[in-house]
Amino acid sequence: MGEQRYQELMRGLNHLFLETELDTQAQMDAERQRAIKEIDALMKLHRLTLRDICE
């Protein structure tokens, strides 16, 4: 394998890892936002405040 081809493959591999990392972060952010919305809805349903929870 020539040096140029090796460098092309390494760039492709780096791009793939970066893309996967960004997708994973976006998925984690989305899950976190869903959890926050669910907690907020439950708190409103039960008329709880942050102060109630911290006590």
N, CA, C and O atoms as a Tinker XYZ file with bonds, in Angstrom:
   220  protein
     1  N      0.852000   -1.166000    0.000000    73     2
     2  CA     0.000000    0.000000    0.000000    64     1     3
     3  C      0.903000    1.234000    0.000000    63     2     4     5
     4  O      1.864000    1.325000    0.763000    81     3
     5  N      0.572000    2.159000   -0.858000    73     3     6
     6  CA     1.376000    3.367000   -0.948000    64     5     7
     7  C      1.066000    4.335000    0.187000    63     6     8     9
     8  O      0.023000    4.238000    0.833000    81     7
     9  N      1.958000    5.241000    0.413000    73     7    10
    10  CA     1.808000    6.244000    1.480000    64     9    11
    11  C      0.558000    7.099000    1.284000    63    10    12    13
    12  O     -0.156000    7.392000    2.242000    81    11
    13  N      0.300000    7.495000    0.039000    73    11    14
    14  CA    -0.866000    8.338000   -0.229000    64    13    15
    15  C     -2.154000    7.597000    0.122000    63    14    16    17
    16  O     -3.050000    8.158000    0.753000    81    15
    17  N     -2.240000    6.345000   -0.287000    73    15    18
    18  CA    -3.446000    5.550000    0.011000    64    17    19
    19  C     -3.598000    5.354000    1.515000    63    18    20    21
    20  O     -4.706000    5.428000    2.045000    81    19
    21  N     -2.494000    5.105000    2.193000    73    19    22
    22  CA    -2.515000    4.946000    3.644000    64    21    23
    23  C     -3.061000    6.218000    4.303000    63    22    24    25
    24  O     -3.904000    6.143000    5.197000    81    23
    25  N     -2.581000    7.377000    3.862000    73    23    26
    26  CA    -3.040000    8.652000    4.422000    64    25    27
    27  C     -4.525000    8.881000    4.155000    63    26    28    29
    28  O     -5.237000    9.397000    5.017000    81    27
    29  N     -4.997000    8.500000    2.962000    73    27    30
    30  CA    -6.416000    8.615000    2.638000    64    29    31
    31  C     -7.259000    7.746000    3.570000    63    30    32    33
    32  O     -8.295000    8.181000    4.073000    81    31
    33  N     -6.806000    6.527000    3.790000    73    31    34
    34  CA    -7.528000    5.614000    4.681000    64    33    35
    35  C     -7.540000    6.135000    6.116000    63    34    36    37
    36  O     -8.554000    6.034000    6.806000    81    35
    37  N     -6.417000    6.691000    6.564000    73    35    38
    38  CA    -6.353000    7.231000    7.923000    64    37    39
    39  C     -7.282000    8.441000    8.078000    63    38    40    41
    40  O     -7.939000    8.594000    9.108000    81    39
    41  N     -7.331000    9.295000    7.055000    73    39    42
    42  CA    -8.254000   10.442000    7.111000    64    41    43
    43  C     -9.694000    9.948000    7.167000    63    42    44    45
    44  O    -10.504000   10.479000    7.928000    81    43
    45  N    -10.015000    8.942000    6.370000    73    43    46
    46  CA   -11.361000    8.367000    6.390000    64    45    47
    47  C    -11.699000    7.771000    7.743000    63    46    48    49
    48  O    -12.813000    7.936000    8.240000    81    47
    49  N    -10.745000    7.084000    8.335000    73    47    50
    50  CA   -10.955000    6.486000    9.644000    64    49    51
    51  C    -11.148000    7.559000   10.716000    63    50    52    53
    52  O    -12.026000    7.435000   11.570000    81    51
    53  N    -10.341000    8.594000   10.670000    73    51    54
    54  CA   -10.495000    9.702000   11.620000    64    53    55
    55  C    -11.851000   10.367000   11.465000    63    54    56    57
    56  O    -12.498000   10.708000   12.456000    81    55
    57  N    -12.282000   10.551000   10.229000    73    55    58
    58  CA   -13.589000   11.150000    9.967000    64    57    59
    59  C    -14.703000   10.272000   10.545000    63    58    60    61
    60  O    -15.649000   10.773000   11.154000    81    59
    61  N    -14.579000    8.972000   10.346000    73    59    62
    62  CA   -15.580000    8.040000   10.870000    64    61    63
    63  C    -15.657000    8.117000   12.394000    63    62    64    65
    64  O    -16.752000    8.166000   12.953000    81    63
    65  N    -14.501000    8.128000   13.075000    73    63    66
    66  CA   -14.500000    8.227000   14.536000    64    65    67
    67  C    -15.102000    9.539000   15.005000    63    66    68    69
    68  O    -15.868000    9.559000   15.968000    81    67
    69  N    -14.767000   10.637000   14.337000    73    67    70
    70  CA   -15.307000   11.941000   14.711000    64    69    71
    71  C    -16.814000   11.973000   14.521000    63    70    72    73
    72  O    -17.542000   12.476000   15.377000    81    71
    73  N    -17.280000   11.439000   13.406000    73    71    74
    74  CA   -18.712000   11.391000   13.122000    64    73    75
    75  C    -19.439000   10.570000   14.176000    63    74    76    77
    76  O    -20.502000   10.968000   14.653000    81    75
    77  N    -18.875000    9.433000   14.536000    73    75    78
    78  CA   -19.479000    8.571000   15.557000    64    77    79
    79  C    -19.516000    9.270000   16.902000    63    78    80    81
    80  O    -20.512000    9.185000   17.620000    81    79
    81  N    -18.436000    9.962000   17.250000    73    79    82
    82  CA   -18.373000   10.681000   18.516000    64    81    83
    83  C    -19.422000   11.790000   18.557000    63    82    84    85
    84  O    -20.089000   11.971000   19.576000    81    83
    85  N    -19.574000   12.527000   17.467000    73    83    86
    86  CA   -20.567000   13.596000   17.419000    64    85    87
    87  C    -21.979000   13.037000   17.498000    63    86    88    89
    88  O    -22.833000   13.602000   18.180000    81    87
    89  N    -22.236000   11.913000   16.793000    73    87    90
    90  CA   -23.548000   11.272000   16.847000    64    89    91
    91  C    -23.856000   10.812000   18.258000    63    90    92    93
    92  O    -24.978000   10.978000   18.737000    81    91
    93  N    -22.869000   10.234000   18.927000    73    91    94
    94  CA   -23.055000    9.752000   20.298000    64    93    95
    95  C    -23.361000   10.918000   21.227000    63    94    96    97
    96  O    -24.249000   10.811000   22.073000    81    95
    97  N    -22.647000   12.024000   21.087000    73    95    98
    98  CA   -22.877000   13.200000   21.922000    64    97    99
    99  C    -24.265000   13.776000   21.670000    63    98   100   101
   100  O    -24.959000   14.165000   22.610000    81    99
   101  N    -24.668000   13.831000   20.408000    73    99   102
   102  CA   -25.991000   14.346000   20.072000    64   101   103
   103  C    -27.078000   13.448000   20.662000    63   102   104   105
   104  O    -28.099000   13.936000   21.146000    81   103
   105  N    -26.854000   12.147000   20.620000    73   103   106
   106  CA   -27.825000   11.207000   21.183000    64   105   107
   107  C    -27.900000   11.372000   22.700000    63   106   108   109
   108  O    -28.989000   11.362000   23.273000    81   107
   109  N    -26.756000   11.523000   23.346000    73   107   110
   110  CA   -26.747000   11.720000   24.800000    64   109   111
   111  C    -27.454000   13.025000   25.166000    63   110   112   113
   112  O    -28.208000   13.070000   26.138000    81   111
   113  N    -27.216000   14.076000   24.399000    73   111   114
   114  CA   -27.878000   15.355000   24.647000    64   113   115
   115  C    -29.387000   15.222000   24.496000    63   114   116   117
   116  O    -30.141000   15.763000   25.305000    81   115
   117  N    -29.832000   14.509000   23.473000    73   115   118
   118  CA   -31.260000   14.314000   23.240000    64   117   119
   119  C    -31.891000   13.512000   24.377000    63   118   120   121
   120  O    -32.986000   13.842000   24.832000    81   119
   121  N    -31.209000   12.464000   24.837000    73   119   122
   122  CA   -31.722000   11.661000   25.950000    64   121   123
   123  C    -31.809000   12.495000   27.222000    63   122   124   125
   124  O    -32.771000   12.387000   27.983000    81   123
   125  N    -30.803000   13.322000   27.445000    73   123   126
   126  CA   -30.782000   14.196000   28.612000    64   125   127
   127  C    -31.957000   15.178000   28.558000    63   126   128   129
   128  O    -32.608000   15.417000   29.575000    81   127
   129  N    -32.228000   15.739000   27.396000    73   127   130
   130  CA   -33.342000   16.681000   27.245000    64   129   131
   131  C    -34.684000   15.984000   27.467000    63   130   132   133
   132  O    -35.585000   16.556000   28.080000    81   131
   133  N    -34.820000   14.750000   26.970000    73   131   134
   134  CA   -36.062000   13.997000   27.202000    64   133   135
   135  C    -36.265000   13.734000   28.687000    63   134   136   137
   136  O    -37.380000   13.853000   29.195000    81   135
   137  N    -35.193000   13.378000   29.381000    73   135   138
   138  CA   -35.288000   13.112000   30.817000    64   137   139
   139  C    -35.673000   14.381000   31.574000    63   138   140   141
   140  O    -36.499000   14.333000   32.484000    81   139
   141  N    -35.085000   15.500000   31.207000    73   139   142
   142  CA   -35.403000   16.768000   31.863000    64   141   143
   143  C    -36.871000   17.116000   31.649000    63   142   144   145
   144  O    -37.552000   17.534000   32.585000    81   143
   145  N    -37.359000   16.947000   30.430000    73   143   146
   146  CA   -38.775000   17.240000   30.148000    64   145   147
   147  C    -39.695000   16.324000   30.940000    63   146   148   149
   148  O    -40.729000   16.762000   31.444000    81   147
   149  N    -39.321000   15.048000   31.052000    73   147   150
   150  CA   -40.140000   14.101000   31.805000    64   149   151
   151  C    -40.166000   14.469000   33.285000    63   150   152   153
   152  O    -41.226000   14.441000   33.909000    81   151
   153  N    -39.027000   14.809000   33.845000    73   151   154
   154  CA   -38.955000   15.209000   35.257000    64   153   155
   155  C    -39.766000   16.476000   35.480000    63   154   156   157
   156  O    -40.510000   16.580000   36.456000    81   155
   157  N    -39.623000   17.434000   34.580000    73   155   158
   158  CA   -40.370000   18.691000   34.685000    64   157   159
   159  C    -41.873000   18.426000   34.661000    63   158   160   161
   160  O    -42.617000   19.003000   35.454000    81   159
   161  N    -42.322000   17.555000   33.756000    73   159   162
   162  CA   -43.744000   17.225000   33.660000    64   161   163
   163  C    -44.240000   16.549000   34.938000    63   162   164   165
   164  O    -45.332000   16.851000   35.418000    81   163
   165  N    -43.447000   15.647000   35.481000    73   163   166
   166  CA   -43.843000   14.963000   36.719000    64   165   167
   167  C    -43.900000   15.944000   37.901000    63   166   168   169
   168  O    -44.796000   15.870000   38.742000    81   167
   169  N    -42.945000   16.845000   37.943000    73   167   170
   170  CA   -42.951000   17.840000   39.014000    64   169   171
   171  C    -44.195000   18.721000   38.921000    63   170   172   173
   172  O    -44.821000   19.015000   39.940000    81   171
   173  N    -44.557000   19.142000   37.721000    73   171   174
   174  CA   -45.758000   19.966000   37.538000    64   173   175
   175  C    -47.004000   19.174000   37.890000    63   174   176   177
   176  O    -47.920000   19.700000   38.522000    81   175
   177  N    -47.043000   17.907000   37.481000    73   175   178
   178  CA   -48.198000   17.056000   37.768000    64   177   179
   179  C    -48.428000   16.938000   39.266000    63   178   180   181
   180  O    -49.568000   16.984000   39.727000    81   179
   181  N    -47.357000   16.787000   40.021000    73   179   182
   182  CA   -47.458000   16.602000   41.466000    64   181   183
   183  C    -47.267000   17.905000   42.239000    63   182   184   185
   184  O    -47.181000   17.912000   43.467000    81   183
   185  N    -47.202000   18.998000   41.495000    73   183   186
   186  CA   -47.028000   20.336000   42.077000    64   185   187
   187  C    -45.815000   20.406000   43.008000    63   186   188   189
   188  O    -45.897000   20.923000   44.122000    81   187
   189  N    -44.713000   19.886000   42.534000    73   187   190
   190  CA   -43.483000   19.908000   43.299000    64   189   191
   191  C    -42.555000   21.000000   42.766000    63   190   192   193
   192  O    -42.534000   21.291000   41.570000    81   191
   193  N    -41.807000   21.579000   43.659000    73   191   194
   194  CA   -40.791000   22.552000   43.269000    64   193   195
   195  C    -39.418000   21.956000   43.544000    63   194   196   197
   196  O    -39.305000   20.903000   44.172000    81   195
   197  N    -38.400000   22.615000   43.082000    73   195   198
   198  CA   -37.040000   22.170000   43.357000    64   197   199
   199  C    -36.778000   22.196000   44.856000    63   198   200   201
   200  O    -36.062000   21.347000   45.386000    81   199
   201  N    -37.350000   23.154000   45.517000    73   199   202
   202  CA   -37.194000   23.247000   46.987000    64   201   203
   203  C    -37.785000   22.016000   47.675000    63   202   204   205
   204  O    -37.201000   21.498000   48.627000    81   203
   205  N    -38.941000   21.547000   47.198000    73   203   206
   206  CA   -39.568000   20.346000   47.774000    64   205   207
   207  C    -38.642000   19.139000   47.634000    63   206   208   209
   208  O    -38.523000   18.331000   48.554000    81   207
   209  N    -38.007000   19.026000   46.512000    73   207   210
   210  CA   -37.155000   17.877000   46.235000    64   209   211
   211  C    -35.870000   17.938000   47.058000    63   210   212   213
   212  O    -35.373000   16.905000   47.507000    81   211
   213  N    -35.337000   19.121000   47.256000    73   211   214
   214  CA   -34.072000   19.277000   47.966000    64   213   215
   215  C    -34.217000   19.112000   49.481000    63   214   216   217
   216  O    -33.227000   18.897000   50.180000    81   215
   217  N    -35.417000   19.209000   49.975000    73   215   218
   218  CA   -35.599000   19.098000   51.428000    64   217   219
   219  C    -35.548000   17.674000   51.899000    63   218   220
   220  O    -35.685000   17.414000   53.094000    81   219
